[in-house]
Amino acid sequence: MQESSCIKILNRSGLPNLVILFPVTRVGLNAKKRWSSLISTINASKVSALVIIDKTGKGEAREFFNAHVKELNTRLYVIERNPLEPIFDSQKYVLLDEMLWIQQLHDDDTWDGYLCVPSGAEKSDLFLVQFHMDATFSVTQTNDEKAPPARVIFSAIPAHVWNRFSAFIFAQGGHVAGSMDSTLSTVALIICNLKPLPNFNYFYSARHWSRRSEADSHLKSLSFNDGWSDLSSTEVAILNRLYDNLSALNFFSDLIPNGKILEVQNLLLSSYRPRLAKQLQLILSFALANYFLVPFFKVINWVGIRSLRSMGLLCEKSAKRNRLLIKSIKADSLPKIILFIEDNLSGQAMPKLAARFDFWHREISALKKING
């Protein structure tokens, strides 16, 4: 397919049916075993179409599935994308016809069971998968507050929610953060009727989240690749997630039941505010870097000790990042957030995020009008 084109999966029968989305990044013998397992699962299930997003770089997934297309009891679509493209940026090109649902399977996870959408499914039903993260953590109930956002991504999402999600990504300039699973989960859970998907188990690989240090490192890496440059950090990734989720409340507002928007907005704002100990840590770190370490290393550099120049630059970056985070904590209402975006984000030299900052400003300003 062309870089700028989308595919729309048609619903030939008009009856409720399922589309499987399978992004592929891994290659080799084990990957091919996983691909064969996917074909077996689909052939034993009721699936209208399989969409492969081939991000292998050399078309390995395309070649494999095209070679096995006659073994597949459903329609096959293959989209080739750059391996370096973020996962949700690649998914925006898939659109669904009415009465279709989309469910993702990822090539670093495992699964078992029967894939289908019940024949009596209604347009706004969200079928939540039996979700397992490790041997000790499982989510099988529809209303489980402990369920991570990733559960929704691997569940069967109705067409009108998925298509709006695709439009949400395009509206940000086509590039979005890795925390889009949280945004999709936030809106889908309040738009849809929650139903179980009892005959299918999804075993999620939580390799990036098993320990706090690994999670922090992963979030920092994601924010850097996202385009946050010197501001990249766990806290900035969480800030990005908040502003995406608030923006989504307006972007999906015509699909959200009355009264839910303000309720979720208040919950999002209250959950972002760090504990007092964390706020004090940010303030002290900023003060130390900005008022002592940065001036100290400037003097060191001025007198000619060049070997310590990199340490001075790190201190400057830390002070800049913590100053931004302290201001973001004070922006605890929609009017303050709008001013924060205007004063601290718009005009920043971060070209990958310029369209996103404009989008946040526009959508959160509109959200403020909805809630008076």
C-alpha positions in Angstrom: 0.0 0.0 0.0 1.0 3.6 -0.4 2.4 5.6 2.5 -0.7 7.9 2.7 -3.5 5.4 1.9 -5.9 3.5 4.2 -7.6 0.2 3.8 -11.2 -0.2 4.8 -12.3 -3.8 5.7 -15.7 -4.3 4.2 -18.4 -6.4 6.0 -19.7 -8.5 3.2 -22.5 -10.1 5.2 -23.5 -7.1 7.3 -23.6 -9.4 10.3 -21.4 -9.0 13.4 -17.9 -10.2 12.6 -14.3 -9.9 13.7 -11.1 -8.5 12.1 -7.7 -9.6 13.5 -4.9 -7.0 13.4 -1.4 -8.5 13.7 1.6 -6.2 13.8 4.8 -8.1 13.0 8.3 -6.9 14.1 10.1 -10.2 14.8 11.7 -12.6 12.3 13.3 -16.0 12.4 12.3 -19.5 13.1 10.3 -18.8 16.3 8.5 -15.9 14.6 7.4 -18.3 11.8 6.1 -20.7 14.4 4.1 -17.9 15.9 2.7 -17.0 12.4 1.7 -20.6 11.8 0.0 -20.7 15.2 -1.9 -17.6 14.2 -3.2 -19.2 11.0 -4.3 -22.3 13.0 -6.1 -20.1 15.5 -7.9 -18.1 12.8 -8.9 -21.2 10.9 -10.4 -22.7 14.0 -12.3 -19.5 14.7 -14.8 -17.1 13.1 -12.8 -14.3 11.6 -13.8 -12.0 8.7 -10.3 -10.7 7.8 -6.7 -10.8 8.9 -4.6 -7.6 8.6 -0.9 -8.0 8.8 1.2 -4.9 9.5 4.6 -6.0 8.3 7.4 -4.0 10.0 10.1 -6.6 9.5 12.1 -4.3 7.1 12.6 -6.9 4.3 9.0 -8.1 3.8 9.5 -11.4 5.6 5.9 -11.4 7.0 4.4 -10.4 3.7 6.2 -13.3 1.9 5.2 -15.8 4.6 1.5 -15.0 4.7 1.2 -14.6 0.9 2.8 -18.0 0.5 0.2 -19.5 3.0 -2.8 -17.5 1.9 -4.5 -20.6 0.5 -4.3 -22.2 3.9 -6.1 -19.3 5.5 -9.9 -19.4 5.8 -10.4 -15.7 5.7 -9.4 -12.6 3.7 -5.8 -11.4 4.0 -4.5 -7.8 3.9 -0.8 -6.9 4.3 0.4 -3.4 5.1 4.1 -2.8 4.9 5.5 0.0 7.2 8.9 1.2 8.3 10.2 -0.9 11.2 11.1 2.3 13.1 7.6 3.7 12.9 5.8 3.7 16.3 3.2 1.0 16.7 0.0 3.2 16.8 1.3 5.4 13.9 1.1 2.3 11.7 -2.3 1.2 12.9 -4.1 4.4 11.8 -4.4 3.1 8.2 -6.9 0.4 9.1 -10.6 1.3 9.0 -13.7 -0.9 9.5 -17.1 -1.2 7.9 -20.2 -1.2 10.1 -20.8 -4.2 12.4 -17.1 -5.2 12.4 -14.9 -5.5 15.5 -11.1 -5.4 15.6 -8.9 -7.3 17.9 -5.1 -7.2 18.1 -2.6 -10.0 18.6 1.0 -9.2 19.0 4.0 -11.3 18.0 5.7 -11.2 21.4 2.6 -12.5 23.2 0.7 -15.9 23.2 -2.9 -16.9 23.2 -5.3 -19.8 23.1 -9.0 -20.3 22.4 -11.7 -19.4 19.9 -11.9 -16.0 18.2 -15.3 -14.6 17.4 -17.9 -11.9 18.0 -21.3 -13.3 19.2 -24.0 -13.3 16.5 -26.2 -11.1 18.7 -23.6 -8.4 19.2 -24.8 -4.8 19.2 -22.9 -1.9 17.6 -21.6 -0.5 20.9 -20.5 -3.7 22.5 -16.9 -4.1 23.6 -15.9 -7.7 24.1 -13.2 -7.8 26.8 -10.6 -10.6 26.5 -9.5 -12.9 29.4 -6.3 -11.1 30.1 -3.2 -12.6 31.8 0.1 -10.8 32.5 2.0 -13.5 34.4 1.3 -16.5 36.5 -0.1 -14.5 39.3 -2.1 -11.7 37.6 -5.2 -12.3 35.5 -8.2 -10.1 34.6 -11.4 -12.0 33.6 -14.2 -9.8 34.9 -15.6 -7.1 32.7 -15.6 -4.4 35.4 -12.2 -5.0 36.9 -10.6 -1.7 38.1 -7.2 -3.4 38.2 -7.2 -4.2 34.5 -4.3 -2.4 32.7 -5.1 -0.3 29.6 -3.5 -2.9 27.3 -6.5 -5.2 28.0 -8.7 -3.1 25.7 -6.2 -3.2 22.8 -6.4 -7.0 22.8 -10.1 -7.0 23.1 -12.7 -6.8 20.3 -13.3 -3.1 19.7 -16.4 -1.9 17.7 -15.9 -0.2 14.3 -17.2 3.3 15.2 -14.8 3.5 18.2 -11.8 2.2 16.2 -12.5 4.5 13.2 -12.7 7.5 15.5 -9.4 6.4 17.1 -7.8 6.3 13.7 -9.1 9.8 13.0 -7.7 10.9 16.5 -4.2 9.8 15.4 -4.5 11.5 12.0 -5.7 14.7 13.8 -2.4 14.9 15.7 -0.4 14.9 12.5 -0.3 11.1 12.2 2.3 10.7 15.0 1.2 9.7 18.5 2.7 8.6 21.8 3.2 5.0 22.8 0.6 5.5 25.6 -2.3 5.5 23.1 -3.5 2.2 24.6 -4.4 4.3 27.7 -6.3 6.8 25.6 -8.2 4.1 23.6 -9.0 2.3 26.9 -10.2 5.5 28.6 -12.8 6.3 25.9 -13.8 2.8 24.9 -14.7 1.8 28.5 -17.1 4.7 28.9 -18.5 4.6 25.3 -19.2 0.9 25.1 -21.3 -1.8 26.7 -18.8 -4.1 28.3 -19.2 -7.8 27.5 -17.0 -10.8 28.2 -15.0 -12.7 25.5 -15.0 -16.0 27.5 -13.5 -18.4 25.1 -10.2 -16.7 24.4 -7.2 -16.2 26.6 -4.5 -13.6 25.9 -1.1 -13.9 27.6 0.6 -10.5 27.6 4.4 -10.2 27.7 5.0 -7.6 30.5 8.8 -7.6 29.9 9.0 -3.8 30.1 6.9 -3.5 33.2 8.0 -6.3 35.5 10.2 -4.0 37.7 9.9 -0.3 38.4 13.4 0.5 37.1 12.6 -1.3 33.8 9.3 0.6 33.5 11.0 3.9 34.1 13.7 3.2 31.6 11.1 2.1 29.0 8.9 5.2 29.5 12.0 7.4 29.1 13.0 5.7 25.9 9.4 5.9 24.6 9.3 9.7 25.3 12.6 10.2 23.6 11.6 8.3 20.5 8.3 10.1 20.6 10.2 13.4 20.1 10.5 15.0 23.6 14.3 15.3 23.2 16.0 16.7 26.4 12.7 16.7 28.2 12.3 12.9 27.9 11.4 11.2 31.2 8.9 9.0 32.9 7.1 12.1 34.2 6.9 13.6 30.7 5.4 10.4 29.3 2.7 10.5 32.0 2.0 14.2 31.2 1.7 13.3 27.6 -0.8 10.5 28.4 -2.9 12.9 30.5 -3.2 15.5 27.8 -4.0 12.9 25.2 -6.7 11.4 27.4 -8.2 14.9 28.1 -8.1 15.7 24.3 -9.9 12.4 23.6 -12.8 13.3 25.9 -13.6 16.1 23.4 -12.7 14.3 20.2 -15.0 11.4 21.1 -17.5 13.6 23.0 -20.5 12.8 20.7 -20.1 9.1 21.5 -19.7 9.5 25.2 -22.9 9.3 27.5 -24.1 12.4 29.2 -22.4 13.2 32.5 -19.4 10.9 31.9 -17.1 13.5 30.4 -16.9 15.7 33.5 -16.6 12.7 35.7 -13.7 11.2 33.8 -12.1 14.6 33.3 -12.0 15.2 37.1 -10.7 11.7 37.7 -7.9 12.2 35.1 -6.9 15.6 36.7 -6.8 14.2 40.2 -4.9 11.1 39.3 -2.1 13.1 37.6 -1.1 15.1 40.7 2.0 13.5 42.2 2.3 12.9 45.9 3.8 15.6 48.1 7.1 13.7 48.4 7.5 13.6 44.6 6.7 17.3 44.3 9.3 18.2 46.9 11.8 15.9 45.0 11.2 17.8 41.8 11.5 21.2 43.5 14.7 20.3 45.3 16.2 18.7 42.2 15.4 21.8 40.1 16.8 24.2 42.8 20.0 22.2 43.1 20.6 22.0 39.3 19.5 25.5 38.4 21.0 27.5 41.3 24.1 25.6 42.1 25.2 22.9 39.6 24.5 24.8 36.3 26.4 28.0 37.5 29.2 25.8 38.9 29.8 23.9 35.7 29.6 27.2 33.7 32.5 28.5 35.8 34.4 25.2 35.4 33.9 25.4 31.6 34.9 29.1 31.6 38.3 28.4 33.3 39.0 25.7 30.7 38.1 22.3 32.3 36.4 21.0 29.2 36.2 17.4 30.4 33.4 18.3 32.7 31.3 20.1 30.0 29.0 17.1 29.5 28.1 17.0 33.2 27.1 20.7 33.0 24.9 20.0 30.0 23.2 17.2 31.8 22.4 19.5 34.7 21.0 22.1 32.3 18.7 19.5 30.8 17.6 18.3 34.2 16.8 21.8 35.4 14.8 22.5 32.2 12.8 19.3 32.5 12.1 19.7 36.2 11.0 23.3 35.7 8.5 22.1 33.0 7.2 19.4 35.3 6.8 21.7 38.3 4.7 24.1 36.1 2.6 21.2 34.8 1.7 20.1 38.3 0.4 23.6 39.0 -1.7 23.4 35.9 -4.5 21.5 37.7 -7.5 22.7 35.8 -8.4 23.0 32.1 -7.9 26.8 31.9 -4.4 26.4 33.5 -3.5 23.5 31.2 -4.4 25.6 28.2 -2.2 28.4 29.4 0.6 25.9 30.2 0.5 24.6 26.6 0.6 28.1 25.3 3.4 29.3 27.5 5.6 26.1 27.7 4.9 23.8 24.8 3.8 25.8 21.8 6.8 27.1 20.0 9.2 24.5 21.4 11.9 23.2 19.0 10.3 19.7 18.9 9.2 19.3 15.3 7.7 15.8 15.7 5.3 17.2 18.4 4.3 20.6 17.0 1.0 19.3 15.5 0.3 17.4 18.7 0.7 20.6 20.8 -1.7 22.5 18.5 -4.1 19.5 18.7 -4.0 19.5 22.5 -4.7 23.2 22.7 -7.6 23.0 20.3 -9.2 19.9 21.9 -8.7 20.9 25.6 -10.1 24.4 24.8 -13.2 22.8 23.3 -13.5 20.4 26.3 -13.5 23.5 28.6 -16.5 24.8 26.7 -18.4 21.6 27.0 -18.0 21.7 30.8 -18.7 25.4 31.1 
